[in-house]
Amino acid sequence: MRNTLIRKQNITPEKAIKILSESGINIDKKDAQEVLDIMYFLAKLIVRQNFKK
């Protein structure tokens, strides 16, 4: 999925791991990147659907 979506990501996998670990969720770097990819994809989709021209 990452190759099809070219964009600037402000949250790095390392930062996501830190944020999630503070909530008791432990994931590795690969899983963190997949979570971020899905979140950015959904955010982009929601913006497109709600703010169509």
C-alpha positions as CSV (number, residue, x, y, z in Angstrom):
1,M,0.0,0.0,0.0
2,R,2.8,2.4,0.8
3,N,4.1,2.4,-2.8
4,T,0.7,3.5,-4.1
5,L,0.3,6.4,-1.7
6,I,3.0,9.1,-2.0
7,R,2.7,11.7,0.6
8,K,4.4,13.4,3.5
9,Q,3.9,11.6,6.8
10,N,4.4,13.7,9.9
11,I,4.3,10.7,12.3
12,T,7.2,8.2,12.0
13,P,6.8,4.6,12.9
14,E,9.1,5.2,15.8
15,K,6.9,7.9,17.1
16,A,3.8,5.8,16.6
17,I,5.4,2.9,18.6
18,K,6.2,5.4,21.4
19,I,2.6,6.8,21.5
20,L,1.0,3.3,21.4
21,S,3.3,1.9,24.0
22,E,2.2,4.7,26.4
23,S,-1.3,3.2,26.1
24,G,0.0,-0.3,26.7
25,I,0.0,-1.4,23.0
26,N,3.3,-2.9,21.9
27,I,4.0,-3.4,18.2
28,D,7.1,-3.6,16.0
29,K,8.2,-1.1,13.4
30,K,6.7,-3.0,10.5
31,D,3.3,-3.2,12.1
32,A,3.5,0.5,13.1
33,Q,4.2,1.5,9.5
34,E,1.2,-0.6,8.3
35,V,-1.1,1.1,10.9
36,L,0.2,4.5,9.8
37,D,-0.4,3.6,6.1
38,I,-4.0,2.6,6.8
39,M,-4.6,5.7,8.9
40,Y,-3.3,8.1,6.3
41,F,-5.2,6.3,3.6
42,L,-8.5,6.5,5.6
43,A,-7.9,10.2,6.4
44,K,-7.3,11.0,2.7
45,L,-10.4,9.1,1.7
46,I,-12.6,10.9,4.3
47,V,-11.3,14.3,3.2
48,R,-12.1,13.4,-0.5
49,Q,-15.6,12.2,0.3
50,N,-16.5,15.1,2.5
51,F,-14.9,17.9,0.6
52,K,-15.5,17.0,-3.1
53,K,-15.6,19.9,-5.5
